[in-house]
Amino acid sequence: MAKIGFIGLGIMGAPMCGNVLAKGHDVTVYNRSREKMAPLVAAGAKGASSVARLVEHADIVITMLSDPAAVWEVVAETAGVLSALTAGKTYIDMSTVSPESSREIAAMVRKTGADFLEAPVLGSKKAATEGTLVILAGGDPEVARKREPILLTMGSRVVYMGEVGLAAHMKLIINQMFGTLLCVFSEAALTGMAAGIPAEKILEVVQNSIVGCPAIQIKGKDMLGEKTFAVHFPLKLAHKDMRLAVLAGDAAGVPTPVTAAAHQLFAIARERGFGESDVSAVLRALTDK
């Protein structure tokens, strides 16, 4: 059993950490909002008083944080991850960040003598709870192979993408496509409903067509019907990811006009107060109903 330090106990991080703990590993947790540590401590984890103390105790340090700024703060702050990393330890960042950020952090980690692995995940709250996430690994292939058993306590499959930055980029590609799909579905479905087609008929035809996909099967009914927008993947994080996808396109010299337009719809929905709602609430950028 490994000594694991887990930082970031939000919608995704808490159930992911719970699965690591359930496999019998020695787990230490840290979260800025200390009350989020309590359920895991009650389940057998140790609570750390600081990031540095957590890193000192752990052989493998995992972060699952909201955005690149949060990762940088935890990694590079005075008593952060870098302050206590030493040779023999591994730092795994499972957050969704930019490829550039991941590469910069990797270089800093390796200067301490520790190993680095990026491992963003595909899936939302349900998959995190069930331990069925698909995990994208980037970094040294031997480090990825060595740490795969730990990753598989949180997911059903690990896909090795190559050098650091490629896994981060692949995660952005998935979220970029997912976000734009929800935007065009919102536009098309609302237009059809305004023309008199019932929502349930739109869903029936779409789901039995070439454009039917799990994203619409999972999100479509709530988007066109109850509109509870029960949060599985917060809209504010999707908004962040769409921005990172546009920046990735800029860096690669590839125009991203469709993604940029979708990013603006997410911005509107967030301005209307739906940042903490599910990503499917992007529909509210187009309607007040």
C-alpha positions as CSV (number, residue, x, y, z in Angstrom):
1,M,0.0,0.0,0.0
2,A,1.3,3.5,-0.9
3,K,1.4,6.7,1.1
4,I,-0.8,9.1,-0.9
5,G,-1.3,12.8,-0.3
6,F,-4.5,14.2,-2.0
7,I,-5.0,17.9,-2.4
8,G,-8.4,19.3,-3.7
9,L,-11.6,17.7,-2.4
10,G,-14.2,19.3,-4.6
11,I,-16.9,17.7,-6.7
12,M,-14.4,15.4,-8.4
13,G,-11.6,15.3,-5.9
14,A,-13.6,14.0,-2.9
15,P,-15.0,10.9,-4.5
16,M,-11.7,10.2,-6.3
17,C,-9.8,10.4,-3.0
18,G,-12.5,8.2,-1.4
19,N,-11.8,5.5,-4.0
20,V,-8.1,5.6,-3.3
21,L,-8.8,5.3,0.5
22,A,-11.2,2.5,-0.1
23,K,-8.4,0.4,-1.7
24,G,-6.5,0.5,1.6
25,H,-3.9,3.1,0.9
26,D,-2.4,5.3,3.6
27,V,-4.1,8.6,2.6
28,T,-3.4,12.1,3.9
29,V,-5.7,14.9,2.7
30,Y,-5.6,18.7,2.5
31,N,-8.1,21.3,1.3
32,R,-8.2,25.0,1.8
33,S,-11.9,24.7,3.0
34,R,-11.1,22.5,5.9
35,E,-14.6,21.3,6.4
36,K,-14.3,19.3,3.1
37,M,-11.6,17.2,4.8
38,A,-13.9,15.9,7.6
39,P,-15.8,13.1,5.7
40,L,-12.6,11.6,4.4
41,V,-10.9,11.9,7.8
42,A,-13.9,10.1,9.3
43,A,-13.5,7.4,6.7
44,G,-9.8,6.8,7.8
45,A,-7.7,9.4,6.0
46,K,-5.3,11.7,7.9
47,G,-5.8,15.4,7.8
48,A,-2.7,17.6,7.0
49,S,-2.2,21.1,8.6
50,S,-0.5,22.3,5.4
51,V,0.5,21.3,1.9
52,A,4.1,20.9,2.9
53,R,3.2,18.6,5.8
54,L,1.1,16.5,3.4
55,V,4.0,16.2,0.9
56,E,6.4,15.3,3.7
57,H,4.3,12.3,4.7
58,A,3.4,11.1,1.1
59,D,5.3,9.1,-1.5
60,I,2.7,10.1,-4.2
61,V,1.1,13.6,-4.1
62,I,-2.1,14.1,-6.2
63,T,-3.8,17.4,-6.9
64,M,-7.3,17.8,-8.3
65,L,-7.9,21.5,-8.5
66,S,-10.2,23.9,-10.4
67,D,-7.8,25.7,-12.7
68,P,-4.2,26.5,-13.6
69,A,-4.1,29.4,-11.1
70,A,-5.1,27.1,-8.2
71,V,-2.5,24.5,-9.2
72,W,0.2,27.1,-9.4
73,E,-0.7,28.5,-6.0
74,V,-0.6,25.1,-4.3
75,V,2.6,24.0,-6.1
76,A,4.7,27.2,-5.8
77,E,3.5,28.9,-2.6
78,T,6.0,29.2,0.2
79,A,4.9,26.0,2.0
80,G,3.6,24.4,-1.2
81,V,4.3,21.2,-3.0
82,L,7.7,22.2,-4.3
83,S,8.9,23.1,-0.9
84,A,8.8,19.5,0.3
85,L,9.3,17.4,-2.8
86,T,12.4,15.2,-2.8
87,A,13.9,12.4,-4.9
88,G,11.8,9.3,-4.8
89,K,8.4,11.1,-4.6
90,T,6.0,11.5,-7.5
91,Y,3.7,14.5,-8.0
92,I,0.6,13.7,-10.2
93,D,-1.6,16.6,-11.3
94,M,-5.0,15.5,-12.3
95,S,-6.5,19.0,-12.8
96,T,-7.5,20.4,-16.2
97,V,-4.8,22.9,-17.1
98,S,-3.1,24.3,-20.2
99,P,-0.3,22.2,-21.8
100,E,2.1,25.1,-21.2
101,S,1.3,25.2,-17.5
102,S,1.7,21.4,-17.2
103,R,5.2,21.6,-18.9
104,E,6.4,24.4,-16.7
105,I,5.3,22.7,-13.5
106,A,6.9,19.4,-14.7
107,A,10.3,21.2,-15.2
108,M,10.1,22.7,-11.7
109,V,9.2,19.4,-10.1
110,R,12.0,17.5,-11.8
111,K,14.5,20.0,-10.4
112,T,13.7,18.7,-7.0
113,G,14.6,15.2,-8.0
114,A,10.9,14.1,-7.9
115,D,8.9,12.6,-10.7
116,F,6.0,14.3,-12.4
117,L,3.0,12.9,-14.2
118,E,0.0,14.8,-15.7
119,A,-3.2,12.8,-15.5
120,P,-6.4,14.7,-16.4
121,V,-9.6,12.7,-16.3
122,L,-12.5,12.1,-18.6
123,G,-15.8,11.9,-16.8
124,S,-17.8,13.9,-14.3
125,K,-19.1,13.4,-10.8
126,K,-20.8,10.0,-11.4
127,A,-17.7,8.4,-13.0
128,A,-15.5,9.9,-10.2
129,T,-17.8,8.3,-7.6
130,E,-18.0,4.9,-9.4
131,G,-14.3,4.8,-10.1
132,T,-14.9,4.6,-13.9
133,L,-13.0,7.7,-15.1
134,V,-10.8,7.4,-18.2
135,I,-7.4,8.9,-17.2
136,L,-5.0,10.5,-19.7
137,A,-1.4,10.2,-18.6
138,G,1.5,12.3,-19.8
139,G,5.1,12.2,-18.8
140,D,7.9,9.7,-18.5
141,P,6.5,6.3,-19.7
142,E,8.2,4.4,-16.9
143,V,6.7,6.8,-14.3
144,A,3.3,6.3,-15.9
145,R,3.7,2.5,-15.8
146,K,4.8,2.6,-12.2
147,R,2.0,4.7,-11.0
148,E,-0.8,3.2,-13.1
149,P,-2.1,1.0,-10.3
150,I,-2.8,4.1,-8.2
151,L,-4.5,5.8,-11.1
152,L,-6.7,2.7,-11.6
153,T,-8.0,3.0,-8.1
154,M,-9.8,6.1,-9.5
155,G,-10.6,5.0,-13.1
156,S,-11.3,2.1,-15.3
157,R,-8.7,2.8,-18.0
158,V,-5.4,4.8,-18.3
159,V,-4.4,6.0,-21.8
160,Y,-0.8,7.0,-22.1
161,M,-0.6,10.0,-24.4
162,G,3.2,10.7,-24.5
163,E,5.3,13.5,-23.2
164,V,4.1,16.1,-20.7
165,G,1.6,18.5,-22.3
166,L,-0.1,16.0,-24.6
167,A,-2.5,14.6,-22.0
168,A,-3.5,18.1,-21.0
169,H,-4.1,19.0,-24.6
170,M,-6.2,15.9,-25.2
171,K,-8.4,16.8,-22.2
172,L,-9.0,20.3,-23.6
173,I,-9.9,18.7,-27.0
174,I,-12.6,16.6,-25.3
175,N,-14.0,19.5,-23.3
176,Q,-13.8,21.8,-26.3
177,M,-15.9,19.4,-28.4
178,F,-18.3,18.7,-25.5
179,G,-18.9,22.4,-24.8
180,T,-19.5,23.4,-28.4
181,L,-21.8,20.4,-28.9
182,L,-24.0,21.6,-26.0
183,C,-24.1,25.1,-27.4
184,V,-25.2,24.1,-30.9
185,F,-27.7,21.6,-29.4
186,S,-29.2,24.5,-27.3
187,E,-29.5,26.7,-30.4
188,A,-31.0,24.0,-32.6
189,A,-33.4,22.6,-30.0
190,L,-34.7,26.0,-28.9
191,T,-35.3,26.9,-32.6
192,G,-37.2,23.7,-33.2
193,M,-39.3,24.2,-30.1
194,A,-40.1,27.8,-31.1
195,A,-41.3,26.4,-34.4
196,G,-43.7,24.0,-32.6
197,I,-41.8,20.7,-32.3
198,P,-42.2,19.2,-28.9
199,A,-39.0,18.8,-26.8
200,E,-39.5,15.1,-26.4
201,K,-39.8,14.6,-30.2
202,I,-36.6,16.5,-30.7
203,L,-34.8,14.3,-28.2
204,E,-36.3,11.1,-29.7
205,V,-35.2,12.0,-33.3
206,V,-31.7,13.3,-32.3
207,Q,-30.9,10.3,-30.2
208,N,-31.8,8.0,-33.1
209,S,-29.8,9.9,-35.6
210,I,-26.2,10.3,-36.7
211,V,-25.7,13.2,-34.2
212,G,-27.1,11.2,-31.3
213,C,-24.4,10.8,-28.6
214,P,-23.9,10.2,-24.9
215,A,-23.6,13.9,-24.2
216,I,-27.1,14.6,-25.5
217,Q,-28.5,11.4,-24.0
218,I,-27.2,12.5,-20.6
219,K,-27.8,16.2,-20.7
220,G,-30.6,16.7,-23.3
221,K,-33.7,15.8,-21.2
222,D,-32.9,18.2,-18.4
223,M,-31.9,21.0,-20.8
224,L,-35.2,20.8,-22.6
225,G,-37.4,19.7,-19.8
226,E,-37.0,20.1,-16.1
227,K,-34.0,22.4,-16.3
228,T,-32.7,21.6,-12.8
229,F,-29.1,21.8,-14.0
230,A,-28.0,19.5,-11.1
231,V,-24.3,20.0,-11.0
232,H,-22.0,17.3,-12.2
233,F,-19.5,19.5,-14.0
234,P,-19.8,23.2,-13.0
235,L,-20.4,25.6,-15.9
236,K,-17.7,27.9,-14.6
237,L,-15.1,25.2,-15.1
238,A,-16.4,24.5,-18.6
239,H,-16.1,28.3,-19.3
240,K,-12.5,28.1,-18.2
241,D,-11.8,25.1,-20.4
242,M,-13.3,26.7,-23.4
243,R,-10.9,29.7,-22.8
244,L,-8.0,27.4,-22.5
245,A,-9.0,25.6,-25.8
246,V,-9.1,29.0,-27.6
247,L,-5.6,29.8,-26.3
248,A,-4.4,26.4,-27.3
249,G,-5.6,27.1,-30.9
250,D,-3.9,30.5,-30.8
251,A,-0.6,28.9,-29.7
252,A,-0.8,26.3,-32.5
253,G,-1.7,28.8,-35.1
254,V,-5.1,27.2,-35.7
255,P,-8.2,29.4,-35.9
256,T,-11.0,28.5,-33.4
257,P,-14.0,30.6,-34.4
258,V,-16.6,28.0,-33.3
259,T,-14.9,27.4,-30.0
260,A,-14.6,31.2,-29.4
261,A,-18.3,31.7,-30.1
262,A,-19.2,28.8,-27.6
263,H,-16.8,30.4,-25.1
264,Q,-18.9,33.6,-25.3
265,L,-22.1,31.7,-24.7
266,F,-20.6,30.2,-21.6
267,A,-19.5,33.6,-20.5
268,I,-23.1,34.9,-20.9
269,A,-24.6,32.0,-18.9
270,R,-22.0,32.6,-16.2
271,E,-22.8,36.3,-16.1
272,R,-26.5,35.4,-15.6
273,G,-25.6,33.5,-12.4
274,F,-25.3,30.0,-13.7
275,G,-21.5,29.5,-13.0
276,E,-22.2,27.1,-10.1
277,S,-24.8,25.2,-12.1
278,D,-24.1,22.3,-14.4
279,V,-22.5,22.8,-17.7
280,S,-25.8,22.1,-19.4
281,A,-27.1,25.5,-18.1
282,V,-25.3,27.1,-21.1
283,L,-28.8,26.9,-22.6
284,R,-29.7,29.8,-20.3
285,A,-27.4,32.1,-22.4
286,L,-30.0,31.8,-25.1
287,T,-33.3,32.0,-23.1
288,D,-34.7,33.4,-19.9
289,K,-37.0,30.4,-19.6
